[in-house]
């Protein structure tokens, strides 16, 4: 195992008593990565991060107000089953070995395991170390052990030994309780938005400039209504349903465009659907958009929408949906479905409109209402800004 300890960092944080373990962490972008990072920023003098190595981690780690230790993951591993299996093994061994090494030096009193993946290592640590252990659950990491009895049994044995479970939404907590016998405390801590993620000090003037730049780059007029979705292009996200809505909106004489930020297996299918419906000139695929560029896209839109649904068979669910909160951060109203943890992120008629996922007529009516009612968009967007600044301190798990 490659030794990646940074002695200076550890000695400078001798008071750190919480080990935050995550197999994926910034600078790699993603929901779990942001969640774990925001947790650490709440209490930088009291945490040590243990994570898998990734491209750009050396420079990133050196700039943090808390020490970061990494276990080795080769960047040349292929994608697919083989590469995934090797990464899984390295994550299990690396997290276990380095957690033990760090304990010998720091004597931390708690472990916060930032996802449900790689739980066998956490299970072993509950026997090897006399520390409190907490597991974070986000949604998909909860579905995985439910798909196989071979995984569910050891997962159940692991959670029985925990000091507590932190869920990213009320839905995740309820789903957890309905499928597993729980005798440990659970806590709901929603993800929060970090303005620095977008790489700029948010100013109205700069956002207006970015709004116009994005819209002009796609040939969108200043008076047009722009819908936006951000996420992986997979069936569950419902981007195909938004494309279908464009035909209805055009019949209502709405000058509407739809921008999709993200990549995924459905990209070709979505492009073909837009072509079949003769709305290709209205659907714009931005591809992967970095966090630093995402602010411009939020600014460019008038309505943010993801019509997600629950795909349990594919072990895929919207455990929360930080993009809904990010849209509110930029003052944008949201149209979403009443599914999963979305109801924690979107409050109906407060920061957005919620519809039943299979009610096509309700989707039609809600989207048309948002397109036609500028005052409603402003009202919902303003409340979205307020809600985006909510934050629950992670230290509450130690107060019970």
C-alpha positions as a printed NumPy array, in Angstrom:
array([[  0.   ,   0.   ,   0.   ],
       [  1.38 ,   3.346,  -1.059],
       [  2.205,   5.547,   1.95 ],
       [  0.536,   8.938,   1.491],
       [  0.755,  10.254,   5.053],
       [  1.532,  13.945,   5.457],
       [  3.247,  14.197,   8.833],
       [  3.164,  17.975,   8.932],
       [ -0.577,  18.087,   8.381],
       [ -1.304,  15.519,  11.056],
       [  0.932,  17.126,  13.662],
       [ -0.598,  20.513,  12.951],
       [ -4.047,  19.044,  13.63 ],
       [ -3.223,  17.098,  16.773],
       [ -6.585,  18.137,  18.233],
       [ -8.532,  16.522,  15.387],
       [-10.736,  13.799,  16.85 ],
       [-13.075,  12.845,  13.987],
       [-11.976,  10.71 ,  11.046],
       [-14.128,  11.431,   7.981],
       [-13.807,   8.539,   5.523],
       [-15.013,   8.716,   1.92 ],
       [-13.921,   6.794,  -1.129],
       [-14.702,   9.799,  -3.303],
       [-13.808,  13.377,  -2.39 ],
       [-13.028,  16.712,  -3.986],
       [-11.497,  17.769,  -6.315],
       [-13.551,  15.028,  -8.   ],
       [-16.957,  16.63 ,  -8.52 ],
       [-20.185,  15.058,  -7.331],
       [-22.947,  15.064,  -4.752],
       [-21.319,  12.832,  -2.142],
       [-18.036,  14.693,  -2.597],
       [-19.698,  18.05 ,  -1.917],
       [-21.641,  16.664,   1.033],
       [-18.495,  15.305,   2.69 ],
       [-16.535,  18.498,   1.975],
       [-19.223,  20.779,   3.394],
       [-19.337,  18.605,   6.489],
       [-15.581,  19.089,   7.011],
       [-15.794,  22.856,   6.512],
       [-18.234,  23.059,   9.431],
       [-15.561,  21.838,  11.849],
       [-12.134,  22.072,  10.166],
       [-10.117,  22.05 ,  13.392],
       [-11.625,  18.787,  14.528],
       [-11.542,  16.52 ,  11.457],
       [ -9.092,  14.464,   9.452],
       [-10.197,  13.271,   6.017],
       [ -9.309,   9.859,   4.658],
       [-10.181,   9.4  ,   0.978],
       [ -9.24 ,   7.662,  -2.243],
       [ -6.64 ,   9.362,  -4.401],
       [ -7.799,  11.147,  -7.542],
       [ -6.431,  13.447, -10.229],
       [ -5.547,  16.877,  -8.829],
       [ -5.758,  15.774,  -5.193],
       [ -2.229,  16.809,  -4.218],
       [ -2.71 ,  20.504,  -4.935],
       [ -6.256,  20.486,  -3.601],
       [ -5.324,  18.827,  -0.31 ],
       [ -2.514,  21.303,   0.336],
       [ -5.   ,  24.203,   0.279],
       [ -7.467,  22.779,   2.813],
       [ -7.895,  23.987,   6.427],
       [ -7.946,  20.348,   7.575],
       [ -5.556,  17.456,   6.846],
       [ -6.413,  15.058,   4.026],
       [ -4.92 ,  11.579,   3.707],
       [ -5.334,   9.444,   0.591],
       [ -5.085,   5.788,  -0.191],
       [ -3.702,   4.897,  -3.57 ],
       [ -5.944,   4.287,  -6.593],
       [ -4.123,   4.006,  -9.953],
       [ -5.474,   6.419, -12.551],
       [ -4.819,   3.972, -15.387],
       [ -7.446,   1.446, -14.299],
       [ -9.907,   0.712, -17.13 ],
       [-13.633,   1.309, -16.9  ],
       [-15.97 ,  -1.653, -16.822],
       [-16.287,  -4.667, -14.561],
       [-12.564,  -5.352, -14.184],
       [-11.577,  -1.788, -13.314],
       [-14.547,  -1.395, -10.986],
       [-13.679,  -4.623,  -9.155],
       [-10.066,  -3.588,  -8.667],
       [-11.118,  -0.165,  -7.356],
       [-13.523,  -1.816,  -4.953],
       [-10.773,  -4.026,  -3.538],
       [ -8.363,  -1.104,  -3.212],
       [-11.047,   0.985,  -1.487],
       [-11.748,  -1.771,   1.022],
       [ -8.098,  -2.418,   1.82 ],
       [ -6.961,   1.2  ,   1.645],
       [ -9.668,   2.612,   3.898],
       [ -9.204,  -0.132,   6.503],
       [ -5.406,  -0.062,   6.578],
       [ -5.017,   3.701,   6.68 ],
       [ -7.785,   4.157,   9.256],
       [ -5.821,   1.854,  11.56 ],
       [ -2.549,   3.656,  10.843],
       [ -4.125,   7.037,  11.546],
       [ -5.599,   5.812,  14.809],
       [ -2.142,   4.809,  16.02 ],
       [ -1.037,   8.41 ,  15.506],
       [ -4.131,  10.517,  16.278],
       [ -6.327,   8.484,  18.603],
       [ -9.472,   9.966,  17.026],
       [-12.672,   9.217,  18.969],
       [-15.139,   8.92 ,  16.051],
       [-15.399,   7.703,  12.466],
       [-17.884,   9.274,  10.072],
       [-18.204,   6.95 ,   7.066],
       [-19.583,   9.201,   4.352],
       [-21.545,   6.62 ,   2.319],
       [-22.88 ,   3.09 ,   2.512],
       [-20.268,   1.715,   0.124],
       [-17.233,  -0.315,   1.308],
       [-19.056,  -1.035,   4.575],
       [-17.113,  -4.3  ,   5.304],
       [-14.118,  -2.133,   6.216],
       [-16.244,  -0.116,   8.625],
       [-17.64 ,  -3.332,  10.113],
       [-14.105,  -4.544,  10.867],
       [-13.168,  -1.189,  12.356],
       [-16.066,  -1.409,  14.815],
       [-14.341,  -4.5  ,  16.266],
       [-10.736,  -3.341,  15.987],
       [-11.14 ,   0.184,  17.419],
       [-12.967,   1.536,  20.43 ],
       [-14.439,   4.569,  18.722],
       [-17.905,   5.802,  17.835],
       [-18.913,   4.996,  14.262],
       [-21.448,   6.765,  12.059],
       [-22.537,   5.922,   8.523],
       [-23.953,   8.431,   6.028],
       [-26.596,   7.264,   3.529],
       [-27.613,   9.067,   0.344],
       [-30.057,   6.789,  -1.489],
       [-28.361,   4.624,  -4.102],
       [-25.886,   3.293,  -1.531],
       [-28.912,   2.081,   0.443],
       [-30.497,   0.351,  -2.545],
       [-27.4  ,  -1.707,  -3.346],
       [-27.541,  -4.009,  -0.273],
       [-31.281,  -4.489,  -0.793],
       [-30.714,  -6.106,  -4.182],
       [-28.822,  -9.109,  -2.829],
       [-29.303, -11.15 ,   0.37 ],
       [-25.55 , -11.821,   0.325],
       [-24.948,  -8.101,   0.754],
       [-27.99 ,  -7.26 ,   2.869],
       [-27.055,  -9.587,   5.728],
       [-23.548,  -8.209,   6.396],
       [-24.852,  -4.67 ,   5.835],
       [-27.484,  -5.297,   8.515],
       [-24.813,  -6.641,  10.861],
       [-22.757,  -3.501,  10.244],
       [-25.506,  -0.985,  10.981],
       [-26.321,  -2.792,  14.224],
       [-22.841,  -1.912,  15.475],
       [-23.014,   1.775,  14.581],
       [-23.398,   4.676,  16.976],
       [-25.726,   6.402,  14.53 ],
       [-26.832,   6.807,  10.912],
       [-26.94 ,  10.141,   9.077],
       [-29.425,  10.357,   6.193],
       [-29.394,  13.049,   3.534],
       [-33.196,  13.327,   3.503],
       [-36.319,  12.325,   5.391],
       [-37.12 ,   9.904,   2.584],
       [-33.788,   8.102,   2.945],
       [-34.381,   7.788,   6.677],
       [-37.904,   6.425,   6.211],
       [-36.784,   4.021,   3.487],
       [-33.964,   2.807,   5.715],
       [-36.306,   2.178,   8.634],
       [-38.83 ,   0.336,   6.465],
       [-36.235,  -2.153,   5.17 ],
       [-33.863,  -2.66 ,   8.086],
       [-34.417,  -3.318,  11.808],
       [-32.904,  -0.208,  13.378],
       [-32.026,   0.248,  17.015],
       [-29.468,   3.012,  16.496],
       [-30.225,   6.749,  16.348],
       [-30.816,   8.315,  12.937],
       [-30.303,  11.939,  11.912],
       [-31.473,  13.84 ,   8.833],
       [-28.935,  16.372,   7.564],
       [-29.763,  17.795,   4.138],
       [-26.967,  18.752,   1.725],
       [-26.165,  22.457,   1.474],
       [-24.894,  24.765,  -1.261],
       [-21.374,  26.158,  -1.128],
       [-21.007,  29.336,  -3.182],
       [-17.254,  28.804,  -3.601],
       [-18.074,  25.63 ,  -5.545],
       [-18.935,  27.847,  -8.502],
       [-15.557,  29.558,  -8.44 ],
       [-16.712,  33.15 ,  -8.157],
       [-18.034,  35.696,  -5.756],
       [-21.641,  35.794,  -6.846],
       [-22.494,  39.272,  -8.109],
       [-25.658,  40.303,  -9.916],
       [-23.742,  42.033, -12.697],
       [-21.463,  39.065, -13.432],
       [-24.396,  36.652, -13.412],
       [-26.343,  38.808, -15.855],
       [-23.34 ,  38.826, -18.17 ],
       [-23.044,  35.042, -17.928],
       [-26.765,  34.687, -18.559],
       [-26.536,  36.612, -21.808],
       [-23.351,  34.818, -22.896],
       [-24.895,  31.379, -22.458],
       [-28.147,  32.3  , -24.168],
       [-26.362,  33.931, -27.092],
       [-24.106,  30.921, -27.55 ],
       [-27.204,  28.776, -28.207],
       [-29.034,  31.407, -30.244],
       [-31.678,  31.976, -27.564],
       [-33.437,  35.324, -27.531],
       [-33.596,  37.45 , -24.404],
       [-37.388,  37.083, -24.142],
       [-37.488,  33.289, -24.518],
       [-38.227,  30.962, -21.599],
       [-35.302,  28.646, -20.869],
       [-35.741,  25.346, -19.049],
       [-32.667,  23.731, -17.495],
       [-31.778,  20.25 , -16.252],
       [-28.476,  19.279, -14.63 ],
       [-27.492,  15.662, -14.042],
       [-26.494,  12.338, -15.522],
       [-28.377,  11.447, -18.695],
       [-30.058,   8.308, -17.417],
       [-33.7  ,   7.258, -17.712],
       [-34.548,   8.061, -14.095],
       [-33.782,  11.769, -14.516],
       [-36.728,  12.239, -16.89 ],
       [-35.096,  14.519, -19.455],
       [-37.101,  12.76 , -22.184],
       [-40.303,  13.863, -20.489],
       [-39.208,  17.5  , -20.534],
       [-38.403,  17.242, -24.258],
       [-41.907,  15.91 , -24.839],
       [-43.31 ,  18.908, -22.969],
       [-41.748,  21.271, -25.491],
       [-44.3  ,  20.238, -28.115],
       [-47.15 ,  21.111, -25.76 ],
       [-45.591,  24.457, -24.816],
       [-44.974,  25.384, -28.443],
       [-48.648,  24.754, -29.191],
       [-49.418,  27.25 , -26.434],
       [-47.259,  29.82 , -28.281],
       [-44.507,  29.718, -25.655],
       [-41.074,  30.637, -27.02 ],
       [-39.212,  27.974, -25.06 ],
       [-35.752,  26.365, -25.118],
       [-34.353,  23.491, -23.078],
       [-30.695,  23.203, -21.991],
       [-29.386,  19.897, -20.639],
       [-26.116,  19.842, -18.691],
       [-24.619,  16.394, -18.282],
       [-23.513,  13.223, -19.983],
       [-24.857,   9.691, -19.941],
       [-26.067,   6.643, -21.782],
       [-29.305,   8.332, -22.897],
       [-27.719,  11.191, -24.809],
       [-28.2  ,   9.639, -28.252],
       [-31.737,   8.567, -27.395],
       [-32.608,  12.065, -26.219],
       [-31.195,  13.642, -29.367],
       [-33.184,  11.223, -31.503],
       [-36.345,  12.023, -29.556],
       [-35.844,  15.752, -30.09 ],
       [-35.384,  15.109, -33.803],
       [-38.51 ,  12.941, -34.031],
       [-40.573,  15.597, -32.286],
       [-39.067,  18.302, -34.5  ],
       [-37.737,  20.322, -31.563],
       [-33.996,  19.782, -32.13 ],
       [-33.52 ,  23.514, -32.557],
       [-35.039,  23.976, -29.099],
       [-33.021,  21.351, -27.196],
       [-29.376,  22.163, -26.426],
       [-26.94 ,  19.585, -25.063],
       [-24.178,  21.293, -23.083],
       [-22.381,  18.037, -22.194],
       [-20.308,  17.949, -19.038],
       [-20.228,  21.344, -17.334],
       [-17.734,  21.939, -14.539],
       [-18.874,  23.44 , -11.267],
       [-17.07 ,  26.664, -12.132],
       [-19.111,  27.062, -15.317],
       [-22.407,  25.869, -13.91 ],
       [-23.312,  29.231, -12.402],
       [-23.722,  30.659, -15.9  ],
       [-26.222,  27.964, -16.841],
       [-28.293,  28.461, -13.697],
       [-28.282,  32.183, -14.441],
       [-29.304,  31.568, -18.052],
       [-32.436,  29.594, -17.235],
       [-35.874,  30.774, -16.144],
       [-37.099,  27.445, -14.757],
       [-35.154,  24.474, -13.414],
       [-36.777,  21.08 , -13.881],
       [-35.988,  17.406, -13.347],
       [-38.981,  15.071, -13.645],
       [-37.376,  12.168, -11.827],
       [-38.911,   8.84 , -10.883],
       [-37.959,   5.888,  -8.657],
       [-36.097,   3.087, -10.468],
       [-35.564,   0.526,  -7.699],
       [-34.635,  -2.276, -10.114],
       [-31.674,  -0.223, -11.346],
       [-30.671,   0.662,  -7.776],
       [-31.186,   4.322,  -8.602],
       [-33.166,   6.869,  -6.653],
       [-33.17 ,  10.603,  -5.994],
       [-32.064,  10.515,  -2.366],
       [-32.154,  14.308,  -2.21 ],
       [-31.279,  16.306,  -5.317],
       [-28.809,  19.08 ,  -4.532],
       [-29.36 ,  20.603,  -7.997],
       [-32.829,  21.741,  -6.927],
       [-31.291,  23.666,  -4.046],
       [-28.563,  25.056,  -6.295],
       [-31.225,  26.362,  -8.669],
       [-32.865,  28.1  ,  -5.723],
       [-29.499,  29.519,  -4.703],
       [-29.527,  31.377,  -8.026],
       [-33.133,  32.469,  -7.535],
       [-34.713,  30.013,  -9.968],
       [-38.1  ,  28.338,  -9.468],
       [-38.222,  24.548,  -9.657],
       [-40.597,  22.065, -11.233],
       [-40.084,  18.596,  -9.773],
       [-41.865,  15.347,  -9.014],
       [-42.992,  14.136,  -5.595],
       [-40.481,  11.332,  -5.365],
       [-37.693,  10.233,  -3.054],
       [-35.861,  12.937,  -1.159],
       [-36.914,  15.634,  -3.629],
       [-39.619,  16.723,  -1.184],
       [-36.876,  17.744,   1.259],
       [-35.301,  19.957,  -1.4  ],
       [-38.483,  21.357,  -2.975],
       [-41.486,  22.62 ,  -1.012],
       [-44.619,  22.839,  -3.104],
       [-45.674,  26.43 ,  -3.84 ],
       [-42.794,  27.689,  -1.69 ],
       [-39.63 ,  27.367,  -3.805],
       [-41.176,  25.365,  -6.622],
       [-44.06 ,  23.243,  -7.828],
       [-44.303,  19.52 ,  -7.1  ],
       [-46.316,  17.138,  -9.277],
       [-47.048,  13.429,  -9.199],
       [-44.505,  11.644, -11.424],
       [-47.146,   9.894, -13.567],
       [-49.637,  12.762, -13.821],
       [-48.964,  14.091, -17.308],
       [-51.755,  16.658, -17.142],
       [-50.428,  18.08 , -13.862],
       [-46.963,  18.378, -15.431],
       [-48.472,  20.202, -18.427],
       [-50.403,  22.623, -16.239],
       [-47.53 ,  23.346, -13.833],
       [-44.985,  23.954, -16.569],
       [-47.34 ,  26.19 , -18.538],
       [-48.162,  28.154, -15.376],
       [-44.487,  28.76 , -14.647],
       [-43.793,  29.802, -18.237],
       [-46.669,  32.293, -18.299],
       [-46.446,  33.735, -14.779],
       [-43.259,  35.753, -14.291],
       [-44.387,  37.008, -10.893],
       [-44.797,  33.424,  -9.663],
       [-41.323,  32.531, -10.952],
       [-39.828,  35.466,  -9.061],
       [-41.743,  34.63 ,  -5.891],
       [-40.659,  30.969,  -5.887],
       [-37.102,  31.87 ,  -6.848],
       [-36.815,  34.401,  -4.02 ],
       [-37.893,  31.816,  -1.459],
       [-35.497,  29.337,  -3.03 ],
       [-32.644,  31.702,  -2.216],
       [-33.663,  31.767,   1.427],
       [-33.972,  27.994,   1.697],
       [-30.637,  27.413,  -0.043],
       [-28.818,  28.996,   2.892],
       [-30.248,  26.588,   5.476],
       [-27.629,  24.485,   7.228],
       [-27.846,  21.774,   9.875],
       [-24.673,  21.378,  11.973],
       [-23.212,  17.87 ,  11.848],
       [-22.11 ,  18.192,  15.467],
       [-25.695,  17.464,  16.501],
       [-25.01 ,  13.733,  16.152],
       [-22.753,  13.99 ,  19.199],
       [-25.287,  15.843,  21.327],
       [-27.747,  13.   ,  21.858]])
